[in-house]
Structures are given as C-alpha cells and as structure tokens.
C-alpha cells in the first residue's frame, strides 16, 4: 500500500442522520443496518461485536455466540461472543476456547462451545433451523453458567458446521417473533462465515492487510480522519498517476463526510455509485463510495472502489453460487453487473427479455440480502478478492 499527499479541496455537505443502528426494536433483529454490518469483511471482529450486541438488545438474552465446528479437525472456532450479566466473560475476538486443566475427558469437553451430544444432534438437523435446548454438560457455555440456550444452525457441509447461540435468562420466554427474527438472520451468518473463511484461505501467505488489498484487481482509495494522506493499493496508485484529477475529485467527496463539525455518532450514508464528471466518466466504468465506522459508530474513513473502463472483472461463477446459493443464470447476471454492464445491456448479451433480467435481479437481491444495485456491486467488489483467488 502507498500513501498520496493531498492538496486542499473545497468542502461540500451532506445531511446527517442521527439514527443509531444499535437501537433496534425488539423482534426487529433483521434490521438492514445489522445485516449489512455482517458483510463488512474489512473489519470482521467489530462487525461480529456490533451484531451480537444488537442480538442481545433485541432478544433480552444473557449471551450471544457465533461459532463453527470442524469435524475433520475436531475443533471449534469462536468468531464472536457477547455477554450481559454472566460471569467470566472471555474476549469477543475469534479465539480457541481454553481447555480445562482436569482430566483428558474434561479437556475435550470444555474445548467445545457446546456439549458433544448437542453438536451431534445439530449435525442431524436441516439448515437453517432453530432449536431450544438445555446445557447440562461441560463446555464453554456451561462454564459461563448459562443453562438454557436457543441455537440457530446456520450452515453445514461434510466438514464444517456454523451456528449462533443465544443464552436465555432463567425465567425468560423465547417468543415466536424472536424465533422468526433470528431464523431470518441465519443465511446471512452462514454467508459471511463462508466469505471470511475464503479470504483466510486465499490470504494465508499474506503478511499484512496491505498485501491482500494489493491483490485486488480494482483500485481502493481510503481517506481516514487519522491522516491527511489517503491510502491506496497498487491499482489505485496506477490510476492516480494516470489521472491525478480523480484523486482531487474523490477528496472533495470524502472530506466533508469526516469533518469534526459533523455528528460523530450519525448513521453512515448508504453505499453510493458515484457519477463522475467528464472526461473521468469515460475512463472509469464504476466508482463505489462506502463509509466505514468504528464500534462507537463514528465515521472514521471513506473508501472508494474504482473500476477502470478497460478493466474486466470476472468472478468465479461456481464460487459465487456457493457463497450466495445463486443459480447459474443469476451468477452470470451478477458477474455482468459487477463488470459494469447495465440491466438492458445484460438482456441483450444473454438474449433474454428485460423483465427476465429484472426477475433474476430481484432473486439475487433476496439471496444476497441487499436492496439496491449499488449495494450488490459493493458486496461483490469486496468479495472479489476471495472469490477470484480461491482455488
């Protein structure tokens, strides 16, 4: 990654939104902001933290855990854990739970998030599904003095099973609206875990996040409140050298959104497709602007994803289908969208009607959990590193 020195740009303004995405109503866990935070793979630990906090606020539970179980390795992975009023709270970062120091049998038991018998029963269930159960054997949940839980089985294959656990208060009733709201989130949890596992597999040899970003076939420019110097990956560096005016234009868009006079706890603006002025619009087919925030929800960075007009982006259709359960036709349309094609052009390219394209697009939105083309392109651009590099 490189840093580019800025020149002063004239500020602009945007309307502030005071809504706090954590203030979700009870039984409204499927909140769009909550779901979108799951797909923010650039800051996954914070995303899980925000997500699980909102789960606890919405359900009134005492504990929330997201985990995976590998059958071949016989090990668990704790992606995130949040508690409210339980003892011995571990870190919320993804860690391996510490084993007990007693017998070998106890060590094997307490190295799991859930008891072995519960995990075995979950492996027999279809996905996605919700199950309420008692915890009566040694495990991480048991060691935290939680005895009643609701388990959401998100995903499973021959080797790995992913799930979310919500610990219940002693006299708490798990209502039908709680059940339905949590069940709607299960596919989103499974997708983001798949995405993060793909990124980890691809970037296992990468020493830093900079190395990973430099593998992206698109330009990434980040403006941060902590520095007057934007950070760019290799592709963005080449783009800026070719057209310095683009950097000044992006700077003019980014700086007003990070001014100290703006409310630091405002809700981030939706992902935007940027319309570039001439002649930049002829050089770049797609520019996406996204606001990044910390766990305190202050706007700390503006990220631009830039696709050149001569840049061809192709995402492995099979991996795309695996991540989001798309059909082959839907995967082709998603590929064309992220490659800069308009909806009417897609119909001509695939020799199908415009109404058929729109029907497929609606199904893609439903499966990926987005509502707009800008959000879909943003999701696929961020995922392209894992998808295109997966072997």
C-alpha positions as CSV (number, residue, x, y, z in Angstrom):
1,X,0.0,0.0,0.0
2,X,1.1,3.6,-0.7
3,X,0.1,7.0,0.6
4,X,-0.5,10.0,-1.6
5,X,-0.2,13.6,-0.3
6,X,-3.3,15.7,-0.7
7,X,-4.0,19.2,-1.8
8,X,-6.8,21.3,-0.4
9,X,-10.3,20.8,-1.8
10,X,-13.4,22.8,-1.4
11,X,-15.8,21.2,1.1
12,X,-19.3,20.1,0.3
13,X,-22.1,19.0,2.6
14,X,-24.4,16.1,3.3
15,X,-27.4,15.6,5.5
16,X,-26.7,14.0,8.9
17,X,-28.8,11.1,10.1
18,X,-28.9,10.8,13.9
19,X,-30.3,7.2,14.0
20,X,-28.2,4.7,15.9
21,X,-28.2,1.3,14.1
22,X,-27.8,-0.4,17.5
23,X,-31.1,1.0,18.7
24,X,-33.2,-1.8,17.1
25,X,-36.7,-2.6,18.3
26,X,-37.5,-5.9,19.9
27,X,-38.3,-8.6,17.4
28,X,-36.7,-6.4,14.6
29,X,-33.3,-8.2,14.5
30,X,-33.5,-8.4,10.7
31,X,-32.7,-4.7,10.6
32,X,-31.0,-3.8,7.3
33,X,-28.1,-2.0,9.0
34,X,-27.5,-5.0,11.2
35,X,-27.4,-7.4,8.2
36,X,-25.2,-5.0,6.2
37,X,-22.6,-4.9,9.1
38,X,-22.1,-8.7,8.7
39,X,-20.8,-8.2,5.2
40,X,-18.2,-5.7,6.3
41,X,-15.4,-8.2,5.9
42,X,-12.7,-5.4,6.2
43,X,-13.4,-5.2,9.9
44,X,-14.9,-8.5,10.8
45,X,-14.3,-8.6,14.6
46,X,-16.1,-5.2,15.0
47,X,-18.9,-6.4,12.8
48,X,-19.5,-9.5,14.9
49,X,-19.3,-7.4,18.1
50,X,-21.9,-4.9,16.8
51,X,-24.1,-7.8,15.5
52,X,-24.1,-9.8,18.7
53,X,-24.7,-6.7,20.9
54,X,-27.8,-6.0,18.8
55,X,-29.0,-9.6,19.1
56,X,-28.8,-9.3,22.9
57,X,-30.6,-6.0,22.9
58,X,-33.4,-7.4,20.7
59,X,-33.9,-10.7,22.4
60,X,-33.1,-9.8,26.0
61,X,-30.7,-12.8,26.2
62,X,-27.7,-13.0,28.5
63,X,-25.2,-14.4,26.0
64,X,-24.7,-14.5,22.2
65,X,-22.1,-16.6,20.4
66,X,-21.2,-17.2,16.7
67,X,-19.1,-20.3,16.2
68,X,-18.1,-23.0,13.7
69,X,-17.3,-26.7,14.3
70,X,-14.8,-28.6,12.1
71,X,-15.5,-32.3,12.1
72,X,-12.2,-33.3,10.5
73,X,-10.1,-31.2,12.9
74,X,-12.4,-31.9,15.8
75,X,-12.1,-28.3,16.9
76,X,-14.3,-25.3,17.4
77,X,-13.8,-21.7,16.4
78,X,-15.3,-18.8,18.3
79,X,-16.0,-16.0,15.9
80,X,-17.6,-13.6,18.4
81,X,-19.0,-13.7,21.9
82,X,-21.0,-11.0,23.8
83,X,-22.4,-11.3,27.3
84,X,-24.8,-9.4,29.5
85,X,-24.6,-10.3,33.2
86,X,-22.8,-13.6,33.1
87,X,-19.5,-14.4,34.8
88,X,-16.0,-15.0,33.5
89,X,-16.6,-13.2,30.2
90,X,-14.0,-14.2,27.6
91,X,-12.7,-11.9,24.8
92,X,-15.1,-11.1,22.0
93,X,-12.3,-11.7,19.4
94,X,-12.3,-15.0,17.5
95,X,-10.3,-17.4,19.7
96,X,-10.0,-21.1,20.6
97,X,-11.6,-21.7,23.9
98,X,-9.1,-22.8,26.6
99,X,-9.4,-26.4,27.7
100,X,-9.9,-27.5,31.3
101,X,-7.0,-28.5,33.4
102,X,-8.6,-31.6,34.9
103,X,-8.9,-35.0,33.2
104,X,-8.4,-35.7,29.5
105,X,-12.2,-36.2,29.1
106,X,-12.9,-32.8,30.7
107,X,-10.3,-31.1,28.4
108,X,-12.0,-32.5,25.3
109,X,-15.4,-31.4,26.6
110,X,-14.5,-27.8,27.6
111,X,-12.7,-27.2,24.4
112,X,-16.0,-27.1,22.7
113,X,-18.5,-24.2,22.6
114,X,-21.4,-26.7,23.0
115,X,-21.5,-30.2,24.5
116,X,-20.6,-33.0,22.1
117,X,-24.1,-34.5,22.4
118,X,-25.6,-31.2,21.4
119,X,-23.2,-30.8,18.4
120,X,-24.1,-34.4,17.3
121,X,-27.8,-33.7,17.5
122,X,-27.3,-30.5,15.5
123,X,-25.5,-32.4,12.7
124,X,-28.7,-34.4,12.2
125,X,-30.8,-31.3,11.6
126,X,-31.6,-29.5,8.3
127,X,-30.4,-25.9,7.7
128,X,-31.3,-23.3,8.5
129,X,-33.2,-24.1,11.7
130,X,-33.7,-23.0,15.4
131,X,-33.6,-25.3,18.4
132,X,-34.1,-24.5,22.1
133,X,-32.2,-26.8,24.5
134,X,-30.7,-27.2,28.0
135,X,-27.0,-27.3,28.5
136,X,-26.1,-29.9,31.2
137,X,-22.6,-30.9,30.2
138,X,-19.2,-29.2,30.5
139,X,-18.5,-26.8,27.6
140,X,-17.8,-23.1,27.2
141,X,-21.5,-22.2,27.5
142,X,-21.8,-24.3,30.6
143,X,-18.7,-22.7,32.2
144,X,-20.3,-19.3,31.7
145,X,-23.2,-20.5,33.9
146,X,-25.7,-20.5,31.1
147,X,-28.1,-23.4,31.1
148,X,-30.9,-22.6,28.6
149,X,-30.0,-21.6,25.1
150,X,-31.5,-21.2,21.6
151,X,-29.3,-22.5,18.9
152,X,-29.6,-21.4,15.3
153,X,-28.0,-23.8,12.9
154,X,-26.8,-21.6,10.0
155,X,-24.9,-23.9,7.7
156,X,-23.2,-27.2,7.4
157,X,-21.3,-29.3,4.9
158,X,-19.2,-32.5,5.1
159,X,-16.7,-30.9,7.4
160,X,-17.9,-27.6,8.9
161,X,-21.0,-26.5,10.8
162,X,-21.7,-22.9,11.7
163,X,-24.2,-21.7,14.3
164,X,-25.3,-18.9,16.6
165,X,-26.2,-19.4,20.3
166,X,-28.4,-17.1,22.3
167,X,-28.3,-17.7,26.1
168,X,-31.6,-17.2,27.9
169,X,-32.2,-15.7,31.3
170,X,-33.5,-18.2,33.9
171,X,-37.2,-17.2,33.6
172,X,-37.0,-15.9,30.0
173,X,-39.6,-17.0,27.5
174,X,-38.4,-17.4,23.9
175,X,-41.4,-16.0,21.8
176,X,-42.3,-16.8,18.3
177,X,-41.3,-13.3,17.0
178,X,-37.8,-13.9,18.5
179,X,-37.7,-17.3,16.7
180,X,-38.7,-15.9,13.3
181,X,-36.4,-12.8,13.6
182,X,-33.3,-14.9,14.4
183,X,-34.2,-17.5,11.8
184,X,-34.2,-14.8,9.1
185,X,-30.6,-14.0,10.0
186,X,-29.2,-17.5,9.7
187,X,-28.5,-17.4,6.0
188,X,-26.6,-14.1,6.3
189,X,-24.4,-15.5,9.2
190,X,-23.5,-18.5,7.1
191,X,-22.6,-16.4,4.0
192,X,-20.3,-14.1,5.9
193,X,-18.5,-17.0,7.6
194,X,-18.0,-18.6,4.2
195,X,-16.7,-15.4,2.8
196,X,-14.3,-14.9,5.7
197,X,-13.0,-18.5,5.5
198,X,-12.4,-18.0,1.8
199,X,-10.4,-14.8,2.4
200,X,-8.4,-16.5,5.1
201,X,-7.6,-19.5,2.8
202,X,-6.6,-17.2,0.0
203,X,-4.5,-14.8,2.1
204,X,-2.8,-17.4,4.3
205,X,0.5,-16.4,2.9
206,X,-0.2,-12.6,3.2
207,X,1.8,-10.9,5.9
208,X,-0.3,-7.7,6.1
209,X,-3.7,-6.4,5.0
210,X,-1.8,-4.3,2.5
211,X,-0.6,-7.4,0.7
212,X,-4.2,-8.6,0.5
213,X,-5.5,-5.3,-0.9
214,X,-2.7,-5.1,-3.4
215,X,-4.0,-8.4,-4.9
216,X,-7.3,-6.8,-5.8
217,X,-7.8,-6.2,-9.5
218,X,-9.6,-2.9,-8.7
219,X,-8.4,0.4,-7.2
220,X,-9.0,1.1,-3.5
221,X,-8.6,4.6,-2.0
222,X,-9.2,5.2,1.7
223,X,-9.5,8.6,3.3
224,X,-9.2,8.5,7.1
225,X,-9.8,11.0,9.9
226,X,-6.5,9.9,11.5
227,X,-4.4,11.0,8.5
228,X,-4.4,13.7,5.8
229,X,-2.8,11.2,3.5
230,X,-5.1,8.7,1.7
231,X,-4.0,5.1,1.5
232,X,-4.1,3.4,-1.9
233,X,-3.5,-0.1,-3.2
234,X,-1.3,-0.8,-6.3
235,X,-4.1,-0.5,-8.9
236,X,-5.3,2.8,-7.4
237,X,-1.7,4.1,-7.4
238,X,-1.5,3.5,-11.2
239,X,-4.9,5.1,-11.7
240,X,-3.9,8.2,-9.8
241,X,-0.7,8.6,-11.7
242,X,-2.6,8.4,-14.9
243,X,-5.4,10.8,-13.9
244,X,-4.5,13.0,-10.8
245,X,-7.7,14.9,-11.1
246,X,-9.6,11.8,-10.0
247,X,-7.9,11.9,-6.6
248,X,-8.9,15.6,-6.1
249,X,-12.5,14.7,-7.1
250,X,-12.6,11.8,-4.6
251,X,-11.1,14.0,-1.9
252,X,-13.8,16.6,-2.4
253,X,-16.4,13.9,-1.9
254,X,-14.7,12.4,1.2
255,X,-13.5,15.3,3.3
256,X,-17.0,16.8,4.1
257,X,-18.1,13.4,5.4
258,X,-15.4,13.3,8.0
259,X,-15.4,17.0,9.3
260,X,-15.3,17.3,13.1
261,X,-18.4,19.5,12.9
262,X,-20.4,16.6,11.7
263,X,-22.1,14.4,14.4
264,X,-19.7,11.6,15.1
265,X,-22.4,9.1,16.0
266,X,-24.5,9.6,12.9
267,X,-25.6,6.7,10.8
268,X,-23.4,6.2,7.8
269,X,-24.7,7.1,4.4
270,X,-25.8,4.2,2.1
271,X,-23.3,2.9,-0.3
272,X,-23.3,5.1,-3.4
273,X,-22.5,4.7,-7.1
274,X,-20.6,7.9,-7.9
275,X,-21.3,9.7,-11.1
276,X,-18.0,11.1,-12.4
277,X,-17.8,14.3,-14.5
278,X,-16.3,14.3,-17.9
279,X,-13.8,13.1,-19.0
280,X,-13.5,10.8,-15.9
281,X,-16.8,9.1,-16.6
282,X,-15.3,7.8,-19.9
283,X,-12.2,6.4,-18.1
284,X,-13.9,4.7,-15.2
285,X,-16.9,2.5,-15.5
286,X,-17.7,2.2,-11.8
287,X,-16.8,4.0,-8.6
288,X,-18.4,2.9,-5.3
289,X,-18.2,5.1,-2.2
290,X,-18.6,3.5,1.3
291,X,-18.3,5.0,4.7
292,X,-16.5,2.9,7.4
293,X,-17.2,3.3,11.2
294,X,-15.8,2.0,14.4
295,X,-17.6,0.2,17.2
296,X,-18.6,3.6,18.5
297,X,-20.2,4.3,15.1
298,X,-18.2,7.4,14.4
299,X,-17.4,7.8,10.7
300,X,-13.6,7.2,10.6
301,X,-12.9,6.5,6.9
302,X,-14.3,6.9,3.4
303,X,-13.4,4.1,1.0
304,X,-13.6,4.3,-2.8
305,X,-13.6,1.2,-5.1
306,X,-12.6,2.1,-8.6
307,X,-13.1,0.0,-11.7
308,X,-11.4,1.3,-14.9
309,X,-13.3,1.3,-18.2
310,X,-10.8,-1.2,-19.7
311,X,-10.8,-3.4,-16.6
312,X,-12.6,-6.7,-16.9
313,X,-13.8,-8.2,-13.6
314,X,-14.8,-11.9,-13.7
315,X,-15.9,-13.7,-10.6
316,X,-15.8,-17.5,-10.5
317,X,-19.4,-18.4,-11.1
318,X,-19.2,-21.7,-9.1
319,X,-17.8,-19.9,-6.0
320,X,-20.4,-17.2,-6.4
321,X,-23.2,-19.8,-6.5
322,X,-21.6,-21.5,-3.4
323,X,-21.5,-18.3,-1.4
324,X,-25.0,-17.0,-2.1
325,X,-26.9,-20.0,-3.4
326,X,-27.4,-18.4,-6.8
327,X,-28.5,-20.2,-9.9
328,X,-26.1,-20.3,-12.9
329,X,-28.2,-17.6,-14.6
330,X,-28.2,-15.4,-11.5
331,X,-24.4,-15.8,-11.2
332,X,-24.0,-14.8,-14.8
333,X,-26.1,-11.6,-14.3
334,X,-24.3,-10.7,-11.1
335,X,-21.0,-11.1,-12.9
336,X,-22.1,-8.8,-15.7
337,X,-23.4,-6.2,-13.2
338,X,-20.1,-6.0,-11.3
339,X,-18.3,-5.8,-14.7
340,X,-20.1,-2.6,-15.4
341,X,-23.0,-3.7,-17.7
342,X,-26.4,-2.0,-17.4
343,X,-29.6,-4.1,-17.0
344,X,-30.7,-3.5,-20.6
345,X,-27.2,-4.5,-21.9
346,X,-27.4,-7.7,-19.9
347,X,-30.6,-8.7,-21.6
348,X,-29.0,-8.2,-25.0
349,X,-25.8,-10.0,-24.0
350,X,-27.7,-13.1,-22.7
351,X,-30.5,-12.9,-25.3
352,X,-33.3,-12.7,-22.7
353,X,-36.0,-10.1,-22.0
354,X,-35.6,-7.1,-19.7
355,X,-38.4,-8.5,-17.5
356,X,-36.5,-11.8,-17.1
357,X,-33.3,-9.9,-16.2
358,X,-35.2,-7.9,-13.5
359,X,-36.8,-11.1,-12.1
360,X,-33.3,-12.7,-11.8
361,X,-32.0,-9.4,-10.2
362,X,-34.8,-9.5,-7.6
363,X,-33.8,-13.1,-6.7
364,X,-30.2,-12.0,-6.4
365,X,-31.1,-9.2,-4.1
366,X,-33.1,-11.6,-1.9
367,X,-30.3,-14.2,-1.7
368,X,-27.5,-11.6,-1.0
369,X,-29.6,-9.6,1.4
370,X,-29.2,-6.3,-0.5
371,X,-31.9,-3.9,-1.9
372,X,-30.0,-1.9,-4.5
373,X,-27.6,-2.4,-7.4
374,X,-25.0,-0.2,-5.7
375,X,-25.1,-2.4,-2.6
376,X,-24.8,-5.5,-4.7
377,X,-21.8,-4.2,-6.6
378,X,-20.2,-3.1,-3.4
379,X,-20.6,-6.5,-1.8
380,X,-19.2,-8.3,-4.9
381,X,-16.3,-6.0,-5.3
382,X,-15.3,-6.5,-1.7
383,X,-15.8,-10.3,-2.1
384,X,-13.9,-10.5,-5.4
385,X,-10.6,-10.8,-3.6
386,X,-11.6,-14.1,-2.0
387,X,-13.8,-15.3,-4.9
388,X,-11.4,-14.7,-7.8
389,X,-8.4,-16.0,-5.8
390,X,-10.0,-19.2,-4.5
391,X,-8.5,-22.3,-5.9
